[in-house]
Amino acid sequence: MKNPNPDPAKHKEIPLFHTEDWHFEDFVIGERMRSIRRTISEGESMAFNALVMDMHPYVADEVFATEEGIFGRRIVAGAFVFSLGLGLMAHNCVHTFSYGYDRLRFIKPVFIGDTIYTIRTNLEKAPKYPDMGLVRVSYEVFKHPGELVLYCEHLQTAKYNDPAAFQNAIAR
């Protein structure tokens, strides 16, 4: 078999797969996107609990959850719902960087076997640094068929496509 890409020096000329090329200017306020759905299994829920050492009775003890818990069954850890919900909207944009999260709320319980999906909405953006602006997006995680279970806002810096266009707008 002949190697179709024998020259490593030329590999960087090949476009990257599964990456986005958005810049600050490309974020449209009000634009929304919806993820695919995913069902949360018991195995992955318990694996997450073990990984982060969260063995709270509501997430790890079936007897407690069913006999003494207020929900009558085990719930999925909120941190896992947050991770999955945002992971459903994860992108590989090489021009954006996470700046932090605001307004994280666990609104309703999520149970093992529930199916979730996420809607991302671009809320606002403003110039921030000489090379990057700040973008705020919301993430709403829903439990099928449409019950809101988690809300948060993600702050991201995004590189300008044309930094010179924003130099007068940056607060000093």
Summary of the structure (lengths in Angstrom):
residues: 172
radius of gyration: 20.7
end to end distance: 59.4
largest distance: 65.0
contacts: 458
relative contact order: 0.21
helix: 26%
strand: 33%
